[in-house]
Amino acid sequence: MPGDAPTAGPGRRAPVGRLVAALATVALLGAGCGDDGRELRPPSPDQTTSTTVPAQSTTALPDQMVLSSPAIPQGGEIGIDHTCRGLDVSPPLTWTPPPETTVELAVVVRDVDAGGLVHWVVAGLPPGATGLEQGAVPPGAVEATNDLGGLGWSGPCPEVGAHTYEVRVYALAQPSGVAPGQPGSEAAAQVESTPAVMSAVLSGWAAAPG
């Protein structure tokens, strides 16, 4: 019809401008398909990092030490033979094996109802020890003077009522340096301030004679 724009028909060629625009569009679409943002690009040299995994120790530490005694039920009454009313000898003690990093074992006994009065300090125990016999310490161990003035063990002997006593075994990471006959409070504080790998406690009570 008159006034209509001429169209490309058989034997006619499309205008060159349209072909160039179409080819440019196809090129742009092809470039976009090559990288949709989901493909990781290799890092540049200055972006390369390394992660160092620290070496893990193959020596497992026990979860805890457990201290026990046939003469002192946990939270129960201390056997009379280990008090001033009986034979007044140190109780037999048994504890589970300490950590392999232990260098010394030590035992401290305090009366918690008498301001921490020291009844016994034995130190210098070999790290492989797992207990003490009644009334005895192994060769090489040292005993301090207790707060009642005697060397070694002094059994519970409250004047009034019942007192609670704590027996603690320490697996020390360093030597305690306790000397034979050293004053009890000083020796106990020395053991308690020495770095420890682990420790365990056993509590019992004893009543006044009467």
C-alpha positions as MATLAB code, in Angstrom:
seq = 'MPGDAPTAGPGRRAPVGRLVAALATVALLGAGCGDDGRELRPPSPDQTTSTTVPAQSTTALPDQMVLSSPAIPQGGEIGIDHTCRGLDVSPPLTWTPPPETTVELAVVVRDVDAGGLVHWVVAGLPPGATGLEQGAVPPGAVEATNDLGGLGWSGPCPEVGAHTYEVRVYALAQPSGVAPGQPGSEAAAQVESTPAVMSAVLSGWAAAPG';
ca = [
       0.000    0.000    0.000;
       1.193    3.491   -0.601;
       3.008    4.881    2.487;
       3.950    1.439    3.958;
       7.663    0.900    4.557;
       9.263   -1.480    2.072;
       9.877   -5.013    3.474;
      12.544   -7.483    2.566;
      11.074  -10.080    0.262;
      12.452  -12.633   -2.091;
      15.432  -11.217   -3.812;
      15.801   -8.339   -1.329;
      18.560   -7.942    1.297;
      17.916   -6.832    4.870;
      19.501   -3.514    5.738;
      23.144   -3.855    6.818;
      22.555   -1.962   10.096;
      20.076   -4.531   11.370;
      22.450   -7.431   10.645;
      25.282   -5.725   12.556;
      23.033   -5.085   15.567;
      21.823   -8.695   15.596;
      25.347  -10.080   15.442;
      26.434   -7.818   18.312;
      23.556   -9.040   20.494;
      24.442  -12.692   19.841;
      28.080  -11.994   20.757;
      27.091  -10.384   24.035;
      24.803  -13.285   24.965;
      27.559  -15.795   24.193;
      30.019  -13.954   26.414;
      27.553  -13.962   29.300;
      26.977  -17.727   29.088;
      30.677  -18.391   29.659;
      30.638  -17.016   33.267;
      27.372  -16.946   35.219;
      29.098  -16.287   38.551;
      28.796  -19.898   39.729;
      32.162  -21.106   38.506;
      35.108  -20.551   40.865;
      38.105  -18.880   39.387;
      41.595  -19.987   40.429;
      43.095  -17.626   43.058;
      45.785  -15.227   42.045;
      49.240  -15.810   43.569;
      48.739  -13.093   46.201;
      45.440  -14.696   47.295;
      46.874  -18.170   47.907;
      46.780  -19.141   51.609;
      47.789  -22.226   53.594;
      46.335  -23.633   56.830;
      48.532  -25.287   59.446;
      46.835  -27.872   61.664;
      48.480  -28.008   65.116;
      49.885  -31.355   66.149;
      47.675  -33.202   68.624;
      49.093  -34.897   71.702;
      48.765  -38.664   71.667;
      48.928  -38.896   75.458;
      45.426  -38.888   76.910;
      44.980  -37.548   80.425;
      42.565  -39.311   82.760;
      39.331  -37.424   83.353;
      39.965  -37.294   87.086;
      41.717  -38.966   89.991;
      39.651  -40.831   92.548;
      40.829  -41.110   96.154;
      39.382  -43.710   98.510;
      40.046  -45.469  101.804;
      38.455  -48.452  103.554;
      38.826  -46.431  106.771;
      37.077  -43.302  105.472;
      33.782  -43.716  103.628;
      33.155  -40.651  101.466;
      31.326  -38.260  103.767;
      31.265  -40.863  106.532;
      32.873  -41.366  109.919;
      36.633  -41.860  110.058;
      37.637  -45.188  111.569;
      38.434  -44.914  115.266;
      41.926  -46.411  114.861;
      42.902  -43.308  112.879;
      41.792  -40.864  115.567;
      43.147  -39.894  118.983;
      40.590  -42.268  120.541;
      42.243  -45.306  118.948;
      45.636  -46.312  117.580;
      46.077  -42.891  115.992;
      47.779  -44.204  112.839;
      47.484  -42.828  109.322;
      44.717  -44.445  107.241;
      45.347  -46.625  104.203;
      44.748  -44.662  101.002;
      44.244  -45.690   97.395;
      43.977  -43.491   94.319;
      43.582  -44.107   90.629;
      46.741  -43.763   88.477;
      47.751  -40.118   88.070;
      48.547  -38.487   84.706;
      51.807  -39.490   83.044;
      53.077  -35.914   83.363;
      53.090  -36.156   87.166;
      56.545  -35.681   88.715;
      55.615  -36.024   92.398;
      52.646  -36.968   94.560;
      51.791  -35.388   97.901;
      49.033  -35.756  100.510;
      47.648  -33.033  102.781;
      45.061  -33.587  105.549;
      43.250  -30.611  107.100;
      40.495  -30.068  109.663;
      38.180  -27.723  107.745;
      36.195  -26.885  110.913;
      39.320  -25.722  112.742;
      40.560  -23.139  110.255;
      42.347  -25.701  108.085;
      44.446  -27.141  110.915;
      47.049  -29.422  109.322;
      47.015  -33.035  110.536;
      49.369  -34.532  107.976;
      51.642  -33.629  105.084;
      53.529  -36.314  103.207;
      55.401  -35.352  100.042;
      58.050  -36.742   97.732;
      55.888  -39.726   96.785;
      56.912  -41.335   93.470;
      54.685  -40.339   90.525;
      53.739  -43.951   89.864;
      52.418  -44.574   93.383;
      48.729  -45.476   93.706;
      48.313  -45.425   97.470;
      49.714  -45.553  100.989;
      49.650  -48.354  103.524;
      48.198  -47.847  106.977;
      50.622  -46.189  109.362;
      53.506  -46.072  106.890;
      55.060  -44.048  104.078;
      57.364  -45.444  101.361;
      61.145  -44.924  101.363;
      62.116  -41.548   99.968;
      58.902  -39.834  101.041;
      59.090  -36.956  103.541;
      56.685  -36.015  106.327;
      56.221  -32.555  107.770;
      55.514  -31.656  111.383;
      51.746  -31.381  111.872;
      50.084  -28.376  113.477;
      49.776  -30.240  116.774;
      53.562  -30.414  117.073;
      54.311  -34.020  116.095;
      56.067  -35.451  113.065;
      53.816  -37.141  110.529;
      50.213  -38.096  111.160;
      48.087  -36.692  113.980;
      44.592  -38.169  114.029;
      41.328  -36.243  114.365;
      40.630  -35.204  117.942;
      38.029  -32.414  118.104;
      37.348  -31.055  121.572;
      33.639  -30.434  120.974;
      31.156  -31.847  118.512;
      32.088  -33.329  115.141;
      34.588  -31.920  112.636;
      35.026  -32.546  108.925;
      38.443  -33.568  107.632;
      39.676  -33.400  104.056;
      42.337  -35.719  102.681;
      43.756  -34.466   99.387;
      46.233  -36.110   97.049;
      48.042  -33.876   94.580;
      49.616  -34.976   91.299;
      52.257  -32.263   90.994;
      53.812  -30.978   87.798;
      56.904  -29.815   89.698;
      58.738  -30.980   92.826;
      57.156  -29.589   95.991;
      60.456  -29.052   97.796;
      58.944  -30.047  101.163;
      61.670  -30.889  103.703;
      61.439  -33.497  106.475;
      60.057  -31.992  109.666;
      59.049  -28.734  107.991;
      56.241  -26.919  109.869;
      52.876  -28.320  108.803;
      51.133  -25.119  107.696;
      54.194  -24.065  105.723;
      54.584  -27.485  104.087;
      50.871  -27.732  103.252;
      50.876  -24.268  101.674;
      53.984  -25.223   99.698;
      52.298  -28.326   98.276;
      49.070  -26.464   97.541;
      50.884  -23.673   95.690;
      52.956  -26.031   93.529;
      51.470  -26.407   90.005;
      49.348  -29.557   89.942;
      48.281  -31.692   86.993;
      45.360  -33.094   88.935;
      44.114  -33.722   92.473;
      41.470  -35.677   94.370;
      39.774  -35.243   97.741;
      38.195  -37.555  100.307;
      36.108  -36.147  103.168;
      35.151  -37.723  106.466;
      34.186  -36.686  109.946;
      35.156  -37.491  113.509;
      33.500  -36.601  116.803;
      34.916  -35.441  120.116;
      35.701  -38.139  122.668;
      32.986  -38.709  125.180;
];
